[in-house]
């Protein structure tokens, strides 16, 4: 049982590392990941003000400037507006296709 758990943990670690290694660090990538993290985990935008989160970021990448919670909120609203247009266009195409294939 322990070997199976160890294997699963190692697989999870390698999967996470491969994901991280495919995204190069940049301030915009960091902001994008913060928006996705807040949305996916239902975290408040002010999570960037958490002292332990700030310590973690500085431990992993010293000197990194974190965006403010206002920036995360603004980015979330922008991303929502842009992505909602894509979703709307997708459903318009699907609806038109449905109309013409059902006739």
DONU-727481 format. One record per residue: x, y, z of N, C-alpha, C, O in turn; residue number from 1; residue in three letters. Coordinates in Angstrom, 2 decimals, padded with zeros to 5 digits. Example, Ala and Ser with C-alpha at 12.3 -4.5 7.8 and 13.67 -1.06 7.14 Angstrom:
// DONU-727481
<pt n_c1="013.19" n_c2="-005.69" n_c3="007.80" ca_c1="012.30" ca_c2="-004.50" ca_c3="007.80" c_c1="013.20" c_c2="-003.30" c_c3="007.80" o_c1="014.24" o_c2="-003.32" o_c3="008.46" pos="1" code="ALA"/>
<pt n_c1="012.85" n_c2="-002.25" n_c3="007.08" ca_c1="013.67" ca_c2="-001.06" ca_c3="007.14" c_c1="012.90" c_c2="000.03" c_c3="007.87" o_c1="013.41" o_c2="001.14" o_c3="008.04" pos="2" code="SER"/>
END
This chain:
// DONU-727481
<pt n_c1="000.83" n_c2="-001.20" n_c3="000.00" ca_c1="000.00" ca_c2="000.00" ca_c3="000.00" c_c1="000.87" c_c2="001.25" c_c3="000.00" o_c1="000.59" o_c2="002.21" o_c3="-000.72" pos="1" code="UNK"/>
<pt n_c1="001.93" n_c2="001.24" n_c3="000.82" ca_c1="002.79" ca_c2="002.41" ca_c3="000.90" c_c1="003.49" c_c2="002.67" c_c3="-000.42" o_c1="003.66" o_c2="003.83" o_c3="-000.82" pos="2" code="UNK"/>
<pt n_c1="003.90" n_c2="001.62" n_c3="-001.11" ca_c1="004.60" ca_c2="001.81" ca_c3="-002.38" c_c1="003.66" c_c2="002.42" c_c3="-003.43" o_c1="004.08" o_c2="003.22" o_c3="-004.26" pos="3" code="UNK"/>
<pt n_c1="002.38" n_c2="002.05" n_c3="-003.38" ca_c1="001.41" ca_c2="002.60" ca_c3="-004.30" c_c1="001.21" c_c2="004.09" c_c3="-004.03" o_c1="001.17" o_c2="004.89" o_c3="-004.96" pos="4" code="UNK"/>
<pt n_c1="001.08" n_c2="004.46" n_c3="-002.76" ca_c1="000.92" ca_c2="005.87" ca_c3="-002.39" c_c1="002.15" c_c2="006.66" c_c3="-002.80" o_c1="002.04" o_c2="007.78" o_c3="-003.29" pos="5" code="UNK"/>
<pt n_c1="003.33" n_c2="006.08" n_c3="-002.58" ca_c1="004.57" ca_c2="006.75" ca_c3="-002.97" c_c1="004.63" c_c2="006.98" c_c3="-004.46" o_c1="005.06" o_c2="008.04" o_c3="-004.92" pos="6" code="UNK"/>
<pt n_c1="004.20" n_c2="005.97" n_c3="-005.22" ca_c1="004.18" ca_c2="006.08" ca_c3="-006.68" c_c1="003.22" c_c2="007.19" c_c3="-007.11" o_c1="003.55" o_c2="007.99" o_c3="-007.99" pos="7" code="UNK"/>
<pt n_c1="002.03" n_c2="007.22" n_c3="-006.51" ca_c1="001.05" ca_c2="008.24" ca_c3="-006.86" c_c1="001.57" c_c2="009.64" c_c3="-006.53" o_c1="001.38" o_c2="010.57" o_c3="-007.31" pos="8" code="UNK"/>
<pt n_c1="002.23" n_c2="009.78" n_c3="-005.40" ca_c1="002.78" ca_c2="011.08" ca_c3="-005.02" c_c1="003.87" c_c2="011.50" c_c3="-006.00" o_c1="003.95" o_c2="012.66" o_c3="-006.38" pos="9" code="UNK"/>
<pt n_c1="004.71" n_c2="010.55" n_c3="-006.39" ca_c1="005.78" ca_c2="010.86" ca_c3="-007.35" c_c1="005.20" c_c2="011.25" c_c3="-008.71" o_c1="005.68" o_c2="012.18" o_c3="-009.35" pos="10" code="UNK"/>
<pt n_c1="004.15" n_c2="010.55" n_c3="-009.14" ca_c1="003.49" ca_c2="010.89" ca_c3="-010.40" c_c1="002.89" c_c2="012.29" c_c3="-010.33" o_c1="003.02" o_c2="013.06" o_c3="-011.28" pos="11" code="UNK"/>
<pt n_c1="002.25" n_c2="012.61" n_c3="-009.21" ca_c1="001.65" ca_c2="013.94" ca_c3="-009.05" c_c1="002.73" c_c2="015.01" c_c3="-009.08" o_c1="002.55" o_c2="016.06" o_c3="-009.70" pos="12" code="UNK"/>
<pt n_c1="003.87" n_c2="014.75" n_c3="-008.41" ca_c1="004.98" ca_c2="015.71" ca_c3="-008.41" c_c1="005.53" c_c2="015.91" c_c3="-009.81" o_c1="005.77" o_c2="017.05" o_c3="-010.22" pos="13" code="UNK"/>
<pt n_c1="005.74" n_c2="014.83" n_c3="-010.54" ca_c1="006.32" ca_c2="014.96" ca_c3="-011.88" c_c1="005.34" c_c2="015.65" c_c3="-012.82" o_c1="005.76" o_c2="016.40" o_c3="-013.70" pos="14" code="UNK"/>
<pt n_c1="004.04" n_c2="015.40" n_c3="-012.66" ca_c1="003.05" ca_c2="016.08" ca_c3="-013.49" c_c1="003.04" c_c2="017.57" c_c3="-013.20" o_c1="003.00" o_c2="018.38" o_c3="-014.12" pos="15" code="UNK"/>
<pt n_c1="003.09" n_c2="017.91" n_c3="-011.94" ca_c1="003.11" ca_c2="019.33" ca_c3="-011.55" c_c1="004.38" c_c2="020.00" c_c3="-012.06" o_c1="004.34" o_c2="021.13" o_c3="-012.54" pos="16" code="UNK"/>
<pt n_c1="005.51" n_c2="019.32" n_c3="-011.94" ca_c1="006.77" ca_c2="019.90" ca_c3="-012.40" c_c1="006.78" c_c2="020.08" c_c3="-013.91" o_c1="007.30" o_c2="021.08" o_c3="-014.40" pos="17" code="UNK"/>
<pt n_c1="006.20" n_c2="019.14" n_c3="-014.65" ca_c1="006.19" ca_c2="019.29" ca_c3="-016.10" c_c1="005.30" c_c2="020.46" c_c3="-016.51" o_c1="005.60" o_c2="021.16" o_c3="-017.47" pos="18" code="UNK"/>
<pt n_c1="004.21" n_c2="020.68" n_c3="-015.78" ca_c1="003.34" ca_c2="021.82" ca_c3="-016.07" c_c1="004.06" c_c2="023.12" c_c3="-015.78" o_c1="004.03" o_c2="024.05" o_c3="-016.59" pos="19" code="UNK"/>
<pt n_c1="004.72" n_c2="023.18" n_c3="-014.64" ca_c1="005.43" ca_c2="024.39" ca_c3="-014.26" c_c1="006.55" c_c2="024.68" c_c3="-015.23" o_c1="006.78" o_c2="025.84" o_c3="-015.59" pos="20" code="UNK"/>
<pt n_c1="007.26" n_c2="023.66" n_c3="-015.65" ca_c1="008.39" ca_c2="023.88" ca_c3="-016.54" c_c1="007.96" c_c2="024.34" c_c3="-017.93" o_c1="008.79" o_c2="024.84" o_c3="-018.69" pos="21" code="UNK"/>
<pt n_c1="006.70" n_c2="024.18" n_c3="-018.28" ca_c1="006.24" ca_c2="024.61" ca_c3="-019.60" c_c1="005.79" c_c2="026.06" c_c3="-019.60" o_c1="005.58" o_c2="026.63" o_c3="-020.68" pos="22" code="UNK"/>
<pt n_c1="005.64" n_c2="026.67" n_c3="-018.45" ca_c1="005.20" ca_c2="028.06" ca_c3="-018.37" c_c1="006.37" c_c2="028.90" c_c3="-017.86" o_c1="006.71" o_c2="028.83" o_c3="-016.67" pos="23" code="UNK"/>
<pt n_c1="006.98" n_c2="029.69" n_c3="-018.74" ca_c1="008.10" ca_c2="030.51" ca_c3="-018.28" c_c1="007.60" c_c2="031.64" c_c3="-017.40" o_c1="006.47" o_c2="032.12" o_c3="-017.57" pos="24" code="UNK"/>
<pt n_c1="008.43" n_c2="032.06" n_c3="-016.45" ca_c1="008.00" ca_c2="033.15" ca_c3="-015.58" c_c1="008.02" c_c2="034.48" c_c3="-016.32" o_c1="008.97" o_c2="034.82" o_c3="-017.02" pos="25" code="UNK"/>
<pt n_c1="006.95" n_c2="035.20" n_c3="-016.14" ca_c1="006.86" ca_c2="036.59" ca_c3="-016.55" c_c1="005.78" c_c2="037.20" c_c3="-015.66" o_c1="004.91" o_c2="036.47" o_c3="-015.17" pos="26" code="UNK"/>
<pt n_c1="005.81" n_c2="038.50" n_c3="-015.45" ca_c1="004.76" ca_c2="039.12" ca_c3="-014.63" c_c1="003.35" c_c2="038.83" c_c3="-015.15" o_c1="002.44" o_c2="038.61" o_c3="-014.35" pos="27" code="UNK"/>
<pt n_c1="003.17" n_c2="038.84" n_c3="-016.47" ca_c1="001.83" ca_c2="038.59" ca_c3="-017.02" c_c1="001.40" c_c2="037.14" c_c3="-016.82" o_c1="000.24" o_c2="036.88" o_c3="-016.53" pos="28" code="UNK"/>
<pt n_c1="002.33" n_c2="036.19" n_c3="-016.96" ca_c1="002.00" ca_c2="034.79" ca_c3="-016.69" c_c1="001.65" c_c2="034.60" c_c3="-015.23" o_c1="000.73" o_c2="033.85" o_c3="-014.90" pos="29" code="UNK"/>
<pt n_c1="002.39" n_c2="035.27" n_c3="-014.35" ca_c1="002.11" ca_c2="035.18" ca_c3="-012.91" c_c1="000.71" c_c2="035.71" c_c3="-012.61" o_c1="-000.05" o_c2="035.10" o_c3="-011.87" pos="30" code="UNK"/>
<pt n_c1="000.38" n_c2="036.87" n_c3="-013.20" ca_c1="-000.94" ca_c2="037.46" ca_c3="-012.98" c_c1="-002.04" c_c2="036.55" c_c3="-013.52" o_c1="-003.09" o_c2="036.39" o_c3="-012.90" pos="31" code="UNK"/>
<pt n_c1="-001.80" n_c2="035.95" n_c3="-014.68" ca_c1="-002.79" ca_c2="035.06" ca_c3="-015.27" c_c1="-003.03" c_c2="033.84" c_c3="-014.38" o_c1="-004.17" o_c2="033.44" o_c3="-014.15" pos="32" code="UNK"/>
<pt n_c1="-001.95" n_c2="033.26" n_c3="-013.87" ca_c1="-002.10" ca_c2="032.11" ca_c3="-012.98" c_c1="-002.82" c_c2="032.50" c_c3="-011.69" o_c1="-003.59" o_c2="031.71" o_c3="-011.15" pos="33" code="UNK"/>
<pt n_c1="-002.57" n_c2="033.70" n_c3="-011.18" ca_c1="-003.27" ca_c2="034.15" ca_c3="-009.98" c_c1="-004.77" c_c2="034.29" c_c3="-010.24" o_c1="-005.58" o_c2="033.91" o_c3="-009.40" pos="34" code="UNK"/>
<pt n_c1="-005.13" n_c2="034.84" n_c3="-011.40" ca_c1="-006.56" ca_c2="034.95" ca_c3="-011.75" c_c1="-007.20" c_c2="033.57" c_c3="-011.82" o_c1="-008.27" o_c2="033.35" o_c3="-011.26" pos="35" code="UNK"/>
<pt n_c1="-006.54" n_c2="032.65" n_c3="-012.51" ca_c1="-007.08" ca_c2="031.29" ca_c3="-012.64" c_c1="-007.16" c_c2="030.59" c_c3="-011.29" o_c1="-008.12" o_c2="029.87" o_c3="-011.02" pos="36" code="UNK"/>
<pt n_c1="-006.15" n_c2="030.81" n_c3="-010.45" ca_c1="-006.15" ca_c2="030.20" ca_c3="-009.12" c_c1="-007.30" c_c2="030.74" c_c3="-008.27" o_c1="-007.99" o_c2="029.97" o_c3="-007.60" pos="37" code="UNK"/>
<pt n_c1="-007.51" n_c2="032.04" n_c3="-008.30" ca_c1="-008.62" ca_c2="032.62" ca_c3="-007.54" c_c1="-009.96" c_c2="032.11" c_c3="-008.04" o_c1="-010.85" o_c2="031.80" o_c3="-007.25" pos="38" code="UNK"/>
<pt n_c1="-010.11" n_c2="032.01" n_c3="-009.36" ca_c1="-011.37" ca_c2="031.54" ca_c3="-009.93" c_c1="-011.60" c_c2="030.06" c_c3="-009.64" o_c1="-012.69" o_c2="029.67" o_c3="-009.23" pos="39" code="UNK"/>
<pt n_c1="-010.58" n_c2="029.25" n_c3="-009.85" ca_c1="-010.71" ca_c2="027.81" ca_c3="-009.69" c_c1="-010.90" c_c2="027.41" c_c3="-008.22" o_c1="-011.69" o_c2="026.52" o_c3="-007.91" pos="40" code="UNK"/>
<pt n_c1="-010.17" n_c2="028.06" n_c3="-007.34" ca_c1="-010.21" ca_c2="027.68" ca_c3="-005.92" c_c1="-011.14" c_c2="028.55" c_c3="-005.09" o_c1="-011.25" o_c2="028.38" o_c3="-003.88" pos="41" code="UNK"/>
<pt n_c1="-011.81" n_c2="029.49" n_c3="-005.77" ca_c1="-012.71" ca_c2="030.43" ca_c3="-005.10" c_c1="-011.99" c_c2="031.19" c_c3="-003.98" o_c1="-012.54" o_c2="031.39" o_c3="-002.90" pos="42" code="UNK"/>
<pt n_c1="-010.77" n_c2="031.61" n_c3="-004.27" ca_c1="-010.00" ca_c2="032.41" ca_c3="-003.32" c_c1="-010.30" c_c2="033.88" c_c3="-003.55" o_c1="-010.55" o_c2="034.29" o_c3="-004.69" pos="43" code="UNK"/>
<pt n_c1="-010.28" n_c2="034.67" n_c3="-002.49" ca_c1="-010.48" ca_c2="036.11" ca_c3="-002.68" c_c1="-009.27" c_c2="036.73" c_c3="-003.37" o_c1="-008.16" o_c2="036.20" o_c3="-003.29" pos="44" code="UNK"/>
<pt n_c1="-009.49" n_c2="037.85" n_c3="-004.04" ca_c1="-008.40" ca_c2="038.52" ca_c3="-004.75" c_c1="-007.31" c_c2="038.99" c_c3="-003.79" o_c1="-006.14" o_c2="039.08" o_c3="-004.17" pos="45" code="UNK"/>
<pt n_c1="-007.70" n_c2="039.28" n_c3="-002.55" ca_c1="-006.70" ca_c2="039.78" ca_c3="-001.61" c_c1="-005.82" c_c2="038.67" c_c3="-001.03" o_c1="-005.08" o_c2="038.90" o_c3="-000.07" pos="46" code="UNK"/>
<pt n_c1="-005.90" n_c2="037.48" n_c3="-001.61" ca_c1="-005.00" ca_c2="036.40" ca_c3="-001.15" c_c1="-003.54" c_c2="036.77" c_c3="-001.38" o_c1="-002.65" o_c2="036.23" o_c3="-000.74" pos="47" code="UNK"/>
<pt n_c1="-003.30" n_c2="037.71" n_c3="-002.31" ca_c1="-001.92" ca_c2="038.16" ca_c3="-002.54" c_c1="-001.39" c_c2="038.99" c_c3="-001.37" o_c1="-000.19" o_c2="039.23" o_c3="-001.27" pos="48" code="UNK"/>
<pt n_c1="-002.29" n_c2="039.41" n_c3="-000.49" ca_c1="-001.88" ca_c2="040.16" ca_c3="000.70" c_c1="-001.50" c_c2="039.25" c_c3="001.86" o_c1="-000.98" o_c2="039.71" o_c3="002.88" pos="49" code="UNK"/>
<pt n_c1="-001.76" n_c2="037.96" n_c3="001.72" ca_c1="-001.47" ca_c2="037.00" ca_c3="002.77" c_c1="000.05" c_c2="036.91" c_c3="002.99" o_c1="000.80" o_c2="036.69" o_c3="002.04" pos="50" code="UNK"/>
<pt n_c1="000.47" n_c2="037.08" n_c3="004.22" ca_c1="001.92" ca_c2="037.13" ca_c3="004.49" c_c1="002.61" c_c2="035.80" c_c3="004.17" o_c1="003.76" o_c2="035.80" o_c3="003.75" pos="51" code="UNK"/>
<pt n_c1="001.92" n_c2="034.69" n_c3="004.37" ca_c1="002.53" ca_c2="033.40" ca_c3="004.08" c_c1="002.64" c_c2="033.16" c_c3="002.57" o_c1="003.61" o_c2="032.56" o_c3="002.10" pos="52" code="UNK"/>
<pt n_c1="001.66" n_c2="033.63" n_c3="001.82" ca_c1="001.76" ca_c2="033.53" ca_c3="000.37" c_c1="002.93" c_c2="034.39" c_c3="-000.12" o_c1="003.70" o_c2="033.96" o_c3="-000.97" pos="53" code="UNK"/>
<pt n_c1="003.05" n_c2="035.58" n_c3="000.43" ca_c1="004.15" ca_c2="036.47" ca_c3="000.05" c_c1="005.50" c_c2="035.84" c_c3="000.40" o_c1="006.45" o_c2="035.94" o_c3="-000.38" pos="54" code="UNK"/>
<pt n_c1="005.58" n_c2="035.20" n_c3="001.55" ca_c1="006.81" ca_c2="034.53" ca_c3="001.95" c_c1="007.13" c_c2="033.38" c_c3="001.01" o_c1="008.29" o_c2="033.17" o_c3="000.64" pos="55" code="UNK"/>
<pt n_c1="006.10" n_c2="032.64" n_c3="000.61" ca_c1="006.30" ca_c2="031.51" ca_c3="-000.30" c_c1="006.83" c_c2="031.99" c_c3="-001.64" o_c1="007.77" o_c2="031.39" o_c3="-002.18" pos="56" code="UNK"/>
<pt n_c1="006.25" n_c2="033.04" n_c3="-002.18" ca_c1="006.71" ca_c2="033.56" ca_c3="-003.47" c_c1="008.15" c_c2="034.04" c_c3="-003.37" o_c1="008.95" o_c2="033.79" o_c3="-004.26" pos="57" code="UNK"/>
<pt n_c1="008.48" n_c2="034.74" n_c3="-002.29" ca_c1="009.85" ca_c2="035.24" ca_c3="-002.13" c_c1="010.84" c_c2="034.10" c_c3="-001.93" o_c1="011.99" o_c2="034.18" o_c3="-002.36" pos="58" code="UNK"/>
<pt n_c1="010.38" n_c2="033.03" n_c3="-001.28" ca_c1="011.25" ca_c2="031.87" ca_c3="-001.10" c_c1="011.55" c_c2="031.22" c_c3="-002.46" o_c1="012.69" o_c2="030.83" o_c3="-002.72" pos="59" code="UNK"/>
<pt n_c1="010.54" n_c2="031.11" n_c3="-003.31" ca_c1="010.70" ca_c2="030.44" ca_c3="-004.60" c_c1="011.40" c_c2="031.32" c_c3="-005.64" o_c1="012.16" o_c2="030.83" o_c3="-006.47" pos="60" code="UNK"/>
<pt n_c1="011.13" n_c2="032.61" n_c3="-005.58" ca_c1="011.70" ca_c2="033.53" ca_c3="-006.57" c_c1="011.94" c_c2="034.88" c_c3="-005.91" o_c1="011.13" o_c2="035.79" o_c3="-006.04" pos="61" code="UNK"/>
<pt n_c1="013.06" n_c2="035.01" n_c3="-005.19" ca_c1="013.34" ca_c2="036.25" ca_c3="-004.46" c_c1="013.28" c_c2="037.49" c_c3="-005.36" o_c1="013.76" o_c2="037.48" o_c3="-006.50" pos="62" code="UNK"/>
<pt n_c1="012.70" n_c2="038.54" n_c3="-004.84" ca_c1="012.60" ca_c2="039.79" ca_c3="-005.58" c_c1="011.37" c_c2="039.93" c_c3="-006.43" o_c1="011.18" o_c2="040.96" o_c3="-007.08" pos="63" code="UNK"/>
<pt n_c1="010.52" n_c2="038.91" n_c3="-006.45" ca_c1="009.31" ca_c2="038.97" ca_c3="-007.27" c_c1="008.35" c_c2="039.98" c_c3="-006.68" o_c1="008.05" o_c2="039.95" o_c3="-005.49" pos="64" code="UNK"/>
<pt n_c1="007.85" n_c2="040.89" n_c3="-007.53" ca_c1="006.88" ca_c2="041.88" ca_c3="-007.10" c_c1="005.49" c_c2="041.31" c_c3="-007.36" o_c1="005.14" o_c2="040.99" o_c3="-008.50" pos="65" code="UNK"/>
<pt n_c1="004.71" n_c2="041.20" n_c3="-006.31" ca_c1="003.35" ca_c2="040.67" ca_c3="-006.45" c_c1="002.39" c_c2="041.77" c_c3="-006.89" o_c1="002.52" o_c2="042.92" o_c3="-006.47" pos="66" code="UNK"/>
<pt n_c1="001.43" n_c2="041.43" n_c3="-007.74" ca_c1="000.41" ca_c2="042.41" ca_c3="-008.12" c_c1="-000.53" c_c2="042.67" c_c3="-006.94" o_c1="-000.64" o_c2="041.85" o_c3="-006.04" pos="67" code="UNK"/>
<pt n_c1="-001.18" n_c2="043.81" n_c3="-006.97" ca_c1="-002.14" ca_c2="044.13" ca_c3="-005.90" c_c1="-003.43" c_c2="043.35" c_c3="-006.14" o_c1="-003.67" o_c2="042.80" o_c3="-007.21" pos="68" code="UNK"/>
<pt n_c1="-004.26" n_c2="043.32" n_c3="-005.10" ca_c1="-005.55" ca_c2="042.64" ca_c3="-005.25" c_c1="-006.43" c_c2="043.37" c_c3="-006.26" o_c1="-007.27" o_c2="042.75" o_c3="-006.91" pos="69" code="UNK"/>
<pt n_c1="-006.25" n_c2="044.69" n_c3="-006.40" ca_c1="-007.01" ca_c2="045.44" ca_c3="-007.41" c_c1="-006.62" c_c2="045.01" c_c3="-008.82" o_c1="-007.47" o_c2="044.93" o_c3="-009.71" pos="70" code="UNK"/>
<pt n_c1="-005.34" n_c2="044.73" n_c3="-009.02" ca_c1="-004.88" ca_c2="044.27" ca_c3="-010.33" c_c1="-005.46" c_c2="042.90" c_c3="-010.65" o_c1="-005.87" o_c2="042.65" o_c3="-011.79" pos="71" code="UNK"/>
<pt n_c1="-005.49" n_c2="042.01" n_c3="-009.66" ca_c1="-006.07" ca_c2="040.67" ca_c3="-009.88" c_c1="-007.55" c_c2="040.80" c_c3="-010.22" o_c1="-008.05" o_c2="040.11" o_c3="-011.11" pos="72" code="UNK"/>
<pt n_c1="-008.25" n_c2="041.67" n_c3="-009.52" ca_c1="-009.68" ca_c2="041.88" ca_c3="-009.80" c_c1="-009.87" c_c2="042.42" c_c3="-011.21" o_c1="-010.73" o_c2="041.94" o_c3="-011.95" pos="73" code="UNK"/>
<pt n_c1="-009.09" n_c2="043.40" n_c3="-011.58" ca_c1="-009.19" ca_c2="044.01" ca_c3="-012.92" c_c1="-008.87" c_c2="042.97" c_c3="-014.00" o_c1="-009.55" o_c2="042.91" o_c3="-015.03" pos="74" code="UNK"/>
<pt n_c1="-007.84" n_c2="042.16" n_c3="-013.78" ca_c1="-007.49" ca_c2="041.11" ca_c3="-014.74" c_c1="-008.61" c_c2="040.08" c_c3="-014.87" o_c1="-008.88" o_c2="039.60" o_c3="-015.97" pos="75" code="UNK"/>
<pt n_c1="-009.25" n_c2="039.74" n_c3="-013.77" ca_c1="-010.35" ca_c2="038.77" ca_c3="-013.78" c_c1="-011.51" c_c2="039.29" c_c3="-014.60" o_c1="-012.09" o_c2="038.56" o_c3="-015.41" pos="76" code="UNK"/>
<pt n_c1="-011.86" n_c2="040.54" n_c3="-014.39" ca_c1="-012.97" ca_c2="041.15" ca_c3="-015.14" c_c1="-012.63" c_c2="041.19" c_c3="-016.63" o_c1="-013.48" o_c2="040.88" o_c3="-017.47" pos="77" code="UNK"/>
<pt n_c1="-011.41" n_c2="041.56" n_c3="-016.96" ca_c1="-010.98" ca_c2="041.60" ca_c3="-018.36" c_c1="-011.04" c_c2="040.21" c_c3="-019.00" o_c1="-011.58" o_c2="040.04" o_c3="-020.09" pos="78" code="UNK"/>
<pt n_c1="-010.49" n_c2="039.22" n_c3="-018.30" ca_c1="-010.48" ca_c2="037.85" ca_c3="-018.82" c_c1="-011.90" c_c2="037.33" c_c3="-019.00" o_c1="-012.19" o_c2="036.65" o_c3="-019.98" pos="79" code="UNK"/>
<pt n_c1="-012.78" n_c2="037.65" n_c3="-018.06" ca_c1="-014.18" ca_c2="037.24" ca_c3="-018.18" c_c1="-014.82" c_c2="037.84" c_c3="-019.42" o_c1="-015.51" o_c2="037.14" o_c3="-020.17" pos="80" code="UNK"/>
<pt n_c1="-014.61" n_c2="039.14" n_c3="-019.65" ca_c1="-015.21" ca_c2="039.79" ca_c3="-020.81" c_c1="-014.69" c_c2="039.20" c_c3="-022.12" o_c1="-015.47" o_c2="038.94" o_c3="-023.04" pos="81" code="UNK"/>
<pt n_c1="-013.39" n_c2="038.98" n_c3="-022.20" ca_c1="-012.80" ca_c2="038.42" ca_c3="-023.43" c_c1="-013.30" c_c2="036.99" c_c3="-023.66" o_c1="-013.71" o_c2="036.65" o_c3="-024.77" pos="82" code="UNK"/>
<pt n_c1="-013.26" n_c2="036.17" n_c3="-022.63" ca_c1="-013.65" ca_c2="034.77" ca_c3="-022.79" c_c1="-015.15" c_c2="034.62" c_c3="-023.02" o_c1="-015.57" o_c2="033.70" o_c3="-023.72" pos="83" code="UNK"/>
<pt n_c1="-015.96" n_c2="035.51" n_c3="-022.44" ca_c1="-017.41" ca_c2="035.40" ca_c3="-022.64" c_c1="-017.77" c_c2="035.66" c_c3="-024.10" o_c1="-018.75" o_c2="035.10" o_c3="-024.60" pos="84" code="UNK"/>
<pt n_c1="-017.00" n_c2="036.49" n_c3="-024.79" ca_c1="-017.24" ca_c2="036.70" ca_c3="-026.23" c_c1="-016.98" c_c2="035.42" c_c3="-027.01" o_c1="-017.73" o_c2="035.10" o_c3="-027.93" pos="85" code="UNK"/>
<pt n_c1="-015.93" n_c2="034.71" n_c3="-026.65" ca_c1="-015.63" ca_c2="033.44" ca_c3="-027.32" c_c1="-016.73" c_c2="032.40" c_c3="-027.07" o_c1="-017.12" o_c2="031.66" o_c3="-027.97" pos="86" code="UNK"/>
<pt n_c1="-017.22" n_c2="032.37" n_c3="-025.85" ca_c1="-018.29" ca_c2="031.42" ca_c3="-025.52" c_c1="-019.56" c_c2="031.79" c_c3="-026.29" o_c1="-020.24" o_c2="030.91" o_c3="-026.82" pos="87" code="UNK"/>
<pt n_c1="-019.86" n_c2="033.08" n_c3="-026.34" ca_c1="-021.04" ca_c2="033.53" ca_c3="-027.09" c_c1="-020.94" c_c2="033.15" c_c3="-028.56" o_c1="-021.90" o_c2="032.66" o_c3="-029.14" pos="88" code="UNK"/>
<pt n_c1="-019.79" n_c2="033.37" n_c3="-029.17" ca_c1="-019.59" ca_c2="033.02" ca_c3="-030.58" c_c1="-019.71" c_c2="031.51" c_c3="-030.79" o_c1="-020.27" o_c2="031.07" o_c3="-031.79" pos="89" code="UNK"/>
<pt n_c1="-019.19" n_c2="030.74" n_c3="-029.86" ca_c1="-019.28" ca_c2="029.28" ca_c3="-029.96" c_c1="-020.74" c_c2="028.84" c_c3="-030.00" o_c1="-021.13" o_c2="028.03" o_c3="-030.84" pos="90" code="UNK"/>
<pt n_c1="-021.55" n_c2="029.38" n_c3="-029.09" ca_c1="-022.95" ca_c2="028.96" ca_c3="-029.05" c_c1="-023.74" c_c2="029.49" c_c3="-030.25" o_c1="-024.70" o_c2="028.84" o_c3="-030.67" pos="91" code="UNK"/>
<pt n_c1="-023.37" n_c2="030.64" n_c3="-030.79" ca_c1="-024.03" ca_c2="031.13" ca_c3="-031.99" c_c1="-023.77" c_c2="030.18" c_c3="-033.16" o_c1="-024.68" o_c2="029.87" o_c3="-033.92" pos="92" code="UNK"/>
<pt n_c1="-022.53" n_c2="029.74" n_c3="-033.29" ca_c1="-022.19" ca_c2="028.81" ca_c3="-034.36" c_c1="-022.93" c_c2="027.49" c_c3="-034.17" o_c1="-023.47" o_c2="026.93" o_c3="-035.12" pos="93" code="UNK"/>
<pt n_c1="-022.96" n_c2="027.00" n_c3="-032.96" ca_c1="-023.66" ca_c2="025.74" ca_c3="-032.68" c_c1="-025.15" c_c2="025.87" c_c3="-032.97" o_c1="-025.75" o_c2="024.94" o_c3="-033.51" pos="94" code="UNK"/>
<pt n_c1="-025.74" n_c2="027.00" n_c3="-032.61" ca_c1="-027.17" ca_c2="027.21" ca_c3="-032.82" c_c1="-027.47" c_c2="027.28" c_c3="-034.32" o_c1="-028.44" o_c2="026.67" o_c3="-034.78" pos="95" code="UNK"/>
<pt n_c1="-026.66" n_c2="028.01" n_c3="-035.07" ca_c1="-026.86" ca_c2="028.13" ca_c3="-036.52" c_c1="-026.69" c_c2="026.75" c_c3="-037.17" o_c1="-027.48" o_c2="026.38" o_c3="-038.04" pos="96" code="UNK"/>
<pt n_c1="-025.69" n_c2="026.01" n_c3="-036.76" ca_c1="-025.48" ca_c2="024.66" ca_c3="-037.30" c_c1="-026.69" c_c2="023.79" c_c3="-037.00" o_c1="-027.15" o_c2="023.04" o_c3="-037.87" pos="97" code="UNK"/>
<pt n_c1="-027.21" n_c2="023.88" n_c3="-035.80" ca_c1="-028.38" ca_c2="023.10" ca_c3="-035.40" c_c1="-029.58" c_c2="023.46" c_c3="-036.27" o_c1="-030.31" o_c2="022.57" o_c3="-036.72" pos="98" code="UNK"/>
<pt n_c1="-029.79" n_c2="024.75" n_c3="-036.51" ca_c1="-030.94" ca_c2="025.19" ca_c3="-037.34" c_c1="-030.87" c_c2="024.61" c_c3="-038.75" o_c1="-031.87" o_c2="024.15" o_c3="-039.30" pos="99" code="UNK"/>
<pt n_c1="-029.67" n_c2="024.65" n_c3="-039.34" ca_c1="-029.54" ca_c2="024.20" ca_c3="-040.72" c_c1="-029.49" c_c2="022.68" c_c3="-040.86" o_c1="-029.82" o_c2="022.15" o_c3="-041.92" pos="100" code="UNK"/>
<pt n_c1="-029.11" n_c2="021.99" n_c3="-039.83" ca_c1="-029.06" ca_c2="020.52" ca_c3="-039.93" c_c1="-030.40" c_c2="019.89" c_c3="-039.59" o_c1="-030.64" o_c2="018.73" o_c3="-039.93" pos="101" code="UNK"/>
<pt n_c1="-031.27" n_c2="020.62" n_c3="-038.92" ca_c1="-032.57" ca_c2="020.07" ca_c3="-038.55" c_c1="-033.64" c_c2="020.33" c_c3="-039.61" o_c1="-034.74" o_c2="019.79" o_c3="-039.51" pos="102" code="UNK"/>
<pt n_c1="-033.33" n_c2="021.13" n_c3="-040.62" ca_c1="-034.34" ca_c2="021.47" ca_c3="-041.64" c_c1="-034.42" c_c2="020.37" c_c3="-042.68" o_c1="-035.20" o_c2="020.46" o_c3="-043.62" pos="103" code="UNK"/>
END
